[in-house]
Amino acid sequence: MRKKLLTISWGTAMLLMPPWIQAANDLPPSAKVEMGEVEEVCSDFTPKEWRQEQVIDGVTIQESRLCNPDNPADIAAFVKGTNGVSMQTLMETQLAADAITMSDDMDGDGDPDKIVIKLEVIELNGHSPDSTELTTQFDIAPGIKPTFWVFAPKTRDMSTLSLYEPQANPLLRVPSPAIRVEQDDVIWLVLENTHYLPHSIHLHGIDHPFMDHGGHGNDGVGQTSNMDTMPGETKTYVIKPRQPGTMYYHCHVQPHTHIPMGLQGMFIIEENRPNNWVQTFNVGNGQVRHPSVAVLEKYSREYDLHYQSADKELHEIVARSANDPRLLAKHLNVDYDVTDATDDYFMLNGRSFPYTLRESLIEMEQDKKVKLRILNGHTEAFAMHIHGHKPTITHYDGVDNGPSSYIMRDVHAMVPAQRIDLELSGIDDGLHSFGQGIWMFHDHVEKSFTTNGTGEGGDISLVVYKDFLDEKGIPKSHGMSLAPYFTKGFWQKNYPIWQDYDAWRSLGLPEVKGVTDQKAAPVQTTAAPAKQATAASAPAVEEGSAVGRLFNGILLGLLSYVLIAKRKFILDHLRNLTKQQ
């Protein structure tokens, strides 16, 4: 009789537990979140003829399979100078007539040796007193528009695509352009300060005298060399670089803010060769469509890769906080504390994934070699990683340390402002290359392949072998659809990237009570302020609600604990009851 009573008691408890447990863990169904408007991966941004190999005014321009290649007329003017191309070619650009002037073949080797380069300072995604919209817009990813200041070639005509399109014209963009000159040329670098704050140019790693022939400072540092260039003023830096290599230029006025704001660029000194007309500007970086004679001796192609990062507080709040330069100067240089900065956006050549697919792919061919020049323009360390390859580092900070020091590896570490030259080989031997395909490359500091914390984004791009590109230069992907990445909703954290992986949407967002199937409630990221609870104001536990299920679960847990902790007392009490019967 006692055994039967114990069996009945425990059996009844076990039968009651499953419905209580199920009630406490009842999960909502998955919500259906609409993807929203999807941009074309590559629409007809530019004429398809721009992608073709061609010759303009005697300048040979390499093929570019990219979705958004450079204007070939710009390339011709960058090589021959705005004073050396035809008027028709010049009018197909937006360059000022004196943007790049070339003259004086002083060594008689068939190319000019005196180059005058003029730079302006441009604001992108800035405020204007005349409009509530951002002006001279530049998107780094769908719907994301941080404010930047950049050096740019001297231009004419409008700063935007047209009177009705607020997008910046192609010459005005992030990053500041790579500048190329030849070893032993005499270079006049003219800064025309068209901005509302003072600026300068420091020639980082570039052979230059401390003073010019006129006795003026030539190092771009206000504390030691020359006064900062005020708005509306002009400053000319004169150099004759004796050593080739991949170098750097940047503003040295309040550099803790001016460099991150975008006033930084690559400066390349090419080895001296006869008849060597180098491409003075590489706007937007990426493929160099007219490589130097020395580069073509070893490589089939050349790419400039400029990595940058941006802190939302600096680029979106502080930089847009006022239209008065005095207030902006105060907010930037007094109120903003760079030691508290956290980077949110990570870019390769001014764009974040997926826009890197349009401009910053590296095209490879089997058994060919490509030269990569890389600048770490981040505020922190950088770890360059290329899938499917182990590139060889040949130069550190523009210095060729000799073949005995060349290092082959798949991750190359760089500190801020450092430059390296890599040799990327398509030899399919399991070491240089694992074979043809679509191979990702990125900074392997994990936050760098996110955009404002959302992945995958950031500075991701691809090495793509020729047979894996379509007619518009977009990789023939064998993986997931890229459509979500080309929506604003994804970067606003509204769309779960795995939602449609299966018919049950098992990895989508849970549906919140009171929200329709068409839209999921936003995730609450900040806790509401707590209120003092009283007996009168305490909410009643709603039957069937989440609170009710939680309350039942707690009771079940307490009951189980009591049954286990007091099992000896309970069993003794039950035995006494059975004896009395």
C-alpha positions in Angstrom: 0.0 0.0 0.0 2.8 2.4 0.9 4.7 1.7 -2.4 1.5 2.3 -4.4 0.9 5.7 -2.6 4.5 6.8 -3.3 4.3 5.7 -6.9 1.0 7.6 -7.4 2.3 10.8 -5.8 5.5 11.0 -7.8 3.7 9.9 -11.0 1.2 12.7 -10.6 4.0 15.3 -10.1 5.8 14.1 -13.2 2.6 14.3 -15.3 2.0 17.9 -14.2 5.5 19.1 -15.0 5.6 18.8 -18.9 2.7 21.3 -19.5 4.2 23.8 -17.0 7.7 23.5 -18.6 6.2 23.9 -22.1 4.3 27.0 -21.0 7.4 28.5 -19.5 9.4 28.1 -22.8 6.7 28.6 -25.4 8.5 30.5 -28.2 6.9 32.8 -30.7 7.0 32.1 -34.5 9.5 33.9 -36.8 8.4 37.2 -38.2 8.6 38.0 -41.9 10.8 41.1 -42.4 10.6 42.6 -45.8 14.0 43.2 -47.4 13.1 46.6 -48.9 14.3 48.2 -52.1 17.4 46.5 -53.5 20.0 48.4 -55.6 21.4 46.8 -58.7 24.8 45.3 -58.0 26.0 47.1 -61.2 23.7 49.3 -63.1 24.9 51.4 -66.1 26.9 53.8 -63.9 29.5 54.4 -66.6 29.7 53.7 -70.4 30.9 50.2 -71.1 33.5 51.6 -73.4 35.4 52.9 -70.4 36.3 49.3 -69.4 38.1 48.6 -72.7 41.9 48.9 -73.3 42.4 52.0 -75.4 44.9 54.8 -76.5 44.0 58.5 -75.9 46.4 61.2 -77.0 49.2 58.7 -77.2 48.5 57.3 -73.6 48.0 53.5 -73.4 45.2 52.8 -70.9 44.8 49.2 -69.6 41.5 47.3 -69.7 39.5 47.5 -66.4 36.8 45.0 -66.0 35.4 46.8 -62.9 31.7 47.8 -62.7 32.7 51.4 -62.1 36.1 52.1 -63.8 37.8 55.5 -64.1 37.1 57.9 -67.0 39.8 57.2 -69.6 40.0 60.9 -70.4 41.0 61.5 -66.8 43.7 58.9 -67.1 45.1 60.6 -70.2 45.2 64.0 -68.5 46.8 62.5 -65.4 49.6 61.0 -67.6 50.2 63.8 -70.1 49.2 66.7 -67.9 46.2 69.0 -68.5 48.6 71.1 -70.7 49.6 68.1 -72.7 46.2 66.6 -73.9 43.9 67.8 -76.6 41.2 70.3 -75.8 38.6 67.6 -76.6 40.1 65.2 -74.0 40.4 68.0 -71.4 36.7 68.9 -71.9 35.7 65.3 -71.2 37.2 65.7 -67.7 36.3 68.1 -64.9 39.9 69.0 -64.3 41.0 72.7 -64.2 43.3 73.7 -67.0 46.2 74.1 -64.6 45.5 71.0 -62.4 48.7 69.2 -63.6 51.2 70.9 -65.8 54.3 69.2 -67.2 57.4 70.6 -68.9 61.3 70.5 -69.2 62.8 67.2 -70.1 66.0 68.2 -68.2 67.7 64.8 -68.5 66.8 64.2 -72.1 65.2 60.8 -71.6 61.9 61.5 -73.3 59.6 62.4 -70.4 59.0 65.7 -68.5 61.0 66.4 -65.4 59.2 69.4 -63.9 55.7 68.7 -62.6 53.3 71.2 -61.0 50.4 69.5 -59.1 47.5 71.6 -57.7 45.3 70.3 -54.8 42.2 71.7 -53.3 40.5 70.7 -50.0 36.9 69.4 -50.3 34.2 68.5 -47.8 32.0 65.6 -48.6 28.6 65.0 -46.9 28.8 68.4 -45.2 26.0 70.8 -44.1 25.1 73.9 -45.9 23.2 77.0 -44.6 21.1 76.8 -47.8 19.8 73.2 -47.4 18.8 70.6 -44.8 20.2 67.9 -47.1 23.9 66.9 -47.0 25.8 68.5 -49.8 28.3 66.9 -52.2 27.1 63.4 -51.1 29.4 60.4 -51.0 28.0 57.0 -49.8 30.5 54.5 -48.4 27.7 51.8 -48.3 23.9 52.0 -49.0 22.6 55.0 -47.1 25.8 55.6 -45.0 27.2 59.1 -45.4 29.9 60.1 -42.9 31.4 63.6 -43.4 34.9 63.7 -44.8 37.5 66.3 -45.8 39.8 65.3 -48.7 42.5 66.6 -50.9 41.4 66.6 -54.5 42.8 67.5 -57.9 42.0 71.1 -58.8 38.7 71.0 -60.7 36.3 73.1 -62.7 32.5 73.0 -63.2 30.2 71.6 -60.5 31.2 69.7 -57.4 28.1 67.5 -57.9 27.1 65.3 -60.8 24.5 67.8 -61.9 22.2 70.6 -60.6 19.7 68.0 -59.6 21.9 65.1 -58.3 23.7 65.9 -55.0 26.3 63.1 -55.4 29.9 64.4 -55.6 31.5 64.3 -59.0 33.9 61.4 -59.5 37.1 63.6 -58.9 35.9 64.5 -55.4 35.9 61.4 -53.2 37.4 59.4 -50.4 40.3 58.7 -50.2 42.5 61.6 -51.1 44.1 60.5 -54.4 47.3 58.6 -54.8 49.9 60.8 -56.3 52.7 59.4 -58.6 55.9 61.1 -59.7 59.2 59.9 -61.0 62.5 59.7 -59.1 64.6 62.9 -59.5 61.8 65.0 -61.0 61.3 68.5 -59.7 57.8 68.6 -58.1 55.9 71.7 -57.1 53.0 70.6 -55.0 50.6 73.5 -54.6 47.9 73.5 -51.9 45.0 75.9 -52.6 43.1 75.9 -49.4 39.5 76.1 -50.5 38.2 74.9 -47.0 37.1 76.9 -44.0 39.9 75.7 -41.6 43.7 75.9 -41.9 45.5 73.0 -43.4 49.0 71.8 -44.5 50.7 69.0 -46.3 53.4 66.8 -44.6 55.4 64.7 -47.1 55.7 61.6 -44.9 58.7 59.4 -45.8 59.2 61.5 -49.0 62.7 62.9 -49.6 62.3 66.7 -49.3 64.4 69.6 -47.9 63.4 71.3 -44.6 63.5 74.7 -46.3 62.8 75.6 -49.9 65.0 77.9 -52.0 63.1 81.0 -50.9 63.9 80.3 -47.2 60.4 79.1 -46.4 59.5 76.0 -44.4 58.8 72.9 -46.5 57.8 70.2 -44.0 54.2 71.2 -43.4 54.4 71.3 -39.6 53.3 74.6 -38.0 55.2 74.2 -34.8 58.6 73.8 -36.6 58.5 74.5 -40.3 55.9 76.8 -41.9 52.7 78.5 -40.7 49.4 76.6 -41.5 47.8 77.6 -44.8 44.7 79.6 -43.9 41.4 79.5 -45.9 41.9 81.2 -49.3 45.7 81.0 -49.1 48.1 79.0 -51.2 51.3 77.2 -50.2 53.8 75.5 -52.6 55.9 72.6 -51.4 59.0 71.9 -53.6 60.7 68.5 -53.7 63.1 66.5 -55.8 62.8 62.9 -54.4 66.0 60.9 -54.8 64.7 57.5 -53.6 61.7 55.6 -55.1 59.0 53.9 -53.0 55.5 53.9 -51.6 55.1 56.9 -49.3 52.4 59.0 -47.7 51.1 62.6 -47.5 48.7 64.1 -44.9 47.6 67.3 -43.2 49.7 68.1 -40.1 47.3 70.7 -38.6 45.6 69.1 -35.6 46.5 65.7 -37.1 44.5 63.8 -34.5 41.3 65.0 -36.2 42.4 66.1 -39.7 44.0 62.8 -40.7 41.0 60.6 -39.6 38.7 63.1 -41.4 40.3 62.1 -44.6 43.3 64.4 -45.3 45.6 61.6 -46.1 46.8 59.8 -49.3 49.4 57.6 -50.9 52.4 59.3 -52.6 54.4 57.0 -54.9 57.9 57.8 -56.3 58.5 55.6 -59.4 61.9 54.4 -60.4 63.5 56.6 -63.1 63.3 55.0 -66.6 63.5 56.5 -70.1 60.2 57.7 -71.6 58.4 57.1 -68.3 55.2 59.0 -68.3 53.6 58.1 -64.9 50.0 58.4 -63.9 50.1 61.5 -61.6 46.8 60.9 -59.9 44.9 57.7 -59.1 41.6 59.1 -58.0 39.8 56.6 -55.8 42.9 54.4 -55.9 42.4 50.8 -57.0 43.8 49.7 -60.4 46.5 51.9 -61.9 45.4 51.9 -65.5 48.7 53.3 -66.8 51.5 51.6 -64.8 55.1 52.9 -64.9 57.8 51.3 -67.1 59.5 49.9 -64.0 56.3 48.2 -62.8 55.6 46.6 -66.2 59.0 45.1 -66.2 57.8 42.7 -63.4 54.1 42.8 -63.2 51.0 42.7 -65.4 48.9 45.0 -63.2 49.2 47.4 -60.3 46.7 48.3 -57.5 46.7 51.0 -54.8 44.9 49.9 -51.7 44.2 52.6 -49.1 42.6 51.4 -45.8 40.8 53.9 -43.6 38.4 54.0 -40.6 35.9 56.5 -39.2 34.5 57.3 -35.8 30.7 58.2 -36.0 31.0 60.7 -33.3 33.7 62.7 -35.2 32.3 62.2 -38.7 28.6 62.5 -38.1 28.0 64.4 -34.9 31.0 66.7 -34.4 31.7 67.5 -38.1 28.1 68.5 -38.7 27.5 70.3 -35.4 27.6 73.8 -36.8 28.0 76.0 -39.9 30.2 78.5 -38.0 33.9 77.7 -38.5 34.6 79.0 -34.9 32.2 76.6 -33.4 33.4 73.7 -35.5 37.0 74.4 -34.5 35.9 74.4 -30.9 34.0 71.1 -31.2 36.8 69.4 -33.2 39.8 70.6 -31.3 38.6 71.3 -27.8 35.5 69.3 -27.1 36.2 66.1 -29.0 38.5 63.7 -27.2 40.2 61.3 -29.6 41.4 59.1 -26.7 37.8 58.1 -26.2 37.2 57.5 -30.0 35.9 54.1 -31.3 36.0 53.5 -35.0 32.6 52.4 -36.5 33.2 52.4 -40.3 36.1 50.6 -42.1 36.8 51.3 -45.7 39.0 50.2 -48.6 39.6 53.0 -51.1 36.7 55.0 -49.7 34.0 52.3 -49.8 32.7 49.6 -47.5 31.4 46.2 -48.6 29.4 45.7 -50.8 30.4 48.9 -52.7 34.0 47.6 -52.8 32.8 45.1 -55.4 32.2 47.9 -57.8 35.6 49.6 -57.6 38.2 47.7 -55.6 38.3 44.2 -57.0 41.7 42.8 -57.8 41.6 41.0 -61.2 44.0 38.1 -61.5 45.1 35.7 -64.2 46.8 32.3 -63.7 50.6 32.5 -63.7 50.6 36.3 -63.8 51.9 38.6 -61.1 50.3 41.7 -59.7 51.8 44.5 -57.6 49.9 45.8 -54.6 50.8 49.0 -52.7 49.0 49.1 -49.3 48.6 52.0 -46.9 47.3 51.5 -43.3 45.3 54.8 -42.9 43.5 53.3 -39.9 43.9 54.7 -36.4 44.9 51.2 -35.2 46.9 48.1 -36.3 46.0 46.3 -39.5 46.3 42.7 -40.6 46.1 42.2 -44.3 44.8 38.7 -45.3 44.2 37.4 -48.8 42.3 34.1 -49.1 43.7 31.5 -51.5 47.2 33.1 -51.8 50.4 33.8 -49.8 51.7 37.1 -51.2 55.3 38.1 -50.8 56.2 41.4 -49.1 59.0 43.2 -51.0 59.0 46.7 -49.5 58.5 48.2 -46.1 57.7 51.9 -46.0 59.0 52.3 -49.6 62.3 50.6 -48.9 63.3 47.5 -50.9 65.2 45.4 -48.3 66.5 43.0 -50.9 65.4 39.5 -52.0 66.9 37.9 -48.8 64.4 39.8 -46.7 61.3 39.1 -48.8 58.7 37.3 -46.7 55.8 35.1 -48.0 52.8 34.8 -45.6 49.0 35.0 -45.7 48.7 37.7 -43.0 50.8 40.9 -43.1 50.7 43.1 -40.1 50.9 46.9 -40.4 50.9 49.8 -37.9 49.1 53.1 -38.6 50.7 55.1 -41.5 52.8 52.1 -42.5 53.1 51.1 -46.2 54.0 47.7 -47.7 54.4 46.5 -51.3 53.1 43.0 -52.0 53.7 40.7 -54.9 50.6 38.7 -55.6 51.2 35.6 -57.8 48.8 33.5 -59.7 51.2 30.5 -59.9 48.9 27.6 -58.9 51.4 25.6 -56.7 49.4 25.5 -53.4 51.7 28.1 -52.0 51.6 31.3 -54.1 48.0 30.5 -55.2 45.6 27.7 -54.5 44.1 28.1 -58.0 41.6 30.2 -59.9 38.4 31.3 -58.2 36.9 34.2 -56.2 39.0 34.8 -53.1 38.2 37.3 -50.3 40.7 39.7 -48.9 40.3 42.0 -45.8 41.8 43.3 -42.6 41.8 40.4 -40.2 41.1 42.6 -37.2 37.6 41.3 -36.9 35.7 44.5 -36.4 37.2 45.8 -39.6 34.9 43.6 -41.6 31.8 45.2 -40.1 30.0 48.4 -40.8 28.8 50.1 -37.6 28.9 46.7 -36.0 27.0 44.9 -38.8 28.6 42.1 -40.7 29.7 41.3 -43.2 30.8 44.8 -44.2 33.8 47.0 -43.7 36.8 46.7 -45.9 36.0 43.3 -47.5 36.9 42.9 -51.2 37.8 40.1 -53.6 40.6 38.8 -55.7 38.8 37.5 -58.8 40.3 35.5 -61.6 39.3 36.7 -65.1 37.0 33.7 -65.9 34.9 34.4 -62.8 33.9 37.9 -63.8 30.7 38.7 -65.8 30.5 41.3 -68.6 30.0 44.1 -66.0 32.9 43.1 -63.8 30.8 41.5 -61.1 32.0 38.1 -59.6 29.9 35.1 -60.6 29.3 34.1 -57.0 28.6 30.5 -56.0 27.4 31.5 -52.5 24.5 33.3 -51.0 22.6 36.1 -52.6 24.2 39.6 -52.3 20.8 41.3 -52.5 20.4 42.1 -48.8 23.8 43.9 -48.7 22.5 46.3 -51.3 19.6 47.5 -49.2 19.6 50.4 -46.7 17.5 48.3 -44.3 20.3 45.8 -43.8 22.7 48.5 -42.7 20.0 50.0 -40.5 19.9 46.6 -38.7 16.3 45.9 -39.7 16.9 42.8 -41.8 18.1 39.4 -40.5 20.6 38.2 -43.1 19.8 34.5 -42.5 16.0 34.9 -42.5 15.3 33.2 -45.8 17.8 30.4 -45.6 15.0 27.9 -45.0 11.2 27.7 -45.5 10.6 27.9 -41.7 12.8 31.1 -41.2 14.3 29.3 -38.3 17.1 32.0 -38.0 14.9 35.0 -38.5 13.7 37.4 -35.9 11.0 36.2 -33.4 7.6 37.8 -33.9 6.7 40.1 -31.1 3.1 40.2 -29.8 1.1 43.0 -31.3 3.4 43.3 -34.4 2.1 42.2 -37.8 3.8 39.6 -40.0 5.0 42.3 -42.3 7.4 44.0 -39.9 9.3 42.9 -36.8 9.6 45.2 -33.8 13.0 46.9 -33.4 15.3 45.4 -30.9 15.4 47.5 -27.8 19.1 48.4 -27.1 18.7 50.7 -24.1 16.9 49.7 -20.9 14.0 51.9 -19.9 14.4 53.7 -16.6 13.2 51.7 -13.6 10.2 52.8 -11.6 9.5 52.2 -7.9 7.0 49.4 -7.7 4.2 49.5 -5.1 1.6 47.0 -4.3 -1.0 49.2 -5.9 1.0 49.8 -9.1 2.4 46.3 -9.6 0.9 44.8 -12.8 -1.3 41.8 -12.5 0.1 38.6 -13.9 -1.8 38.0 -17.1 -2.9 34.4 -17.7 -1.0 33.0 -20.7 1.3 36.0 -20.9 5.1 35.8 -20.9 5.1 37.1 -17.3 2.6 34.5 -16.3 4.6 31.7 -17.8 7.8 33.0 -16.2 5.9 33.1 -12.8 4.8 29.5 -13.3 8.3 28.4 -14.2 9.7 30.0 -11.0 7.0 28.3 -8.9 7.9 25.0 -10.6 11.5 25.5 -9.8 10.9 26.3 -6.2 8.6 23.2 -5.8 11.2 20.9 -7.3 13.9 22.3 -5.0 11.7 21.8 -1.9 10.8 18.2 -3.0 14.5 17.3 -3.4 15.9 19.2 -0.4 13.2 18.0 2.0 12.7 14.6 0.5 13.6 12.7 3.7 11.1 14.7 5.8 8.4 14.3 3.2 9.0 10.5 2.9 8.9 10.1 6.7 5.7 12.1 6.8 4.1 9.9 4.1 5.2 6.7 6.0 3.5 8.0 9.2 0.3 8.8 7.2 0.2 5.3 5.8 0.8 3.7 9.2 -2.1 5.7 10.6 -4.3 4.3 7.9 
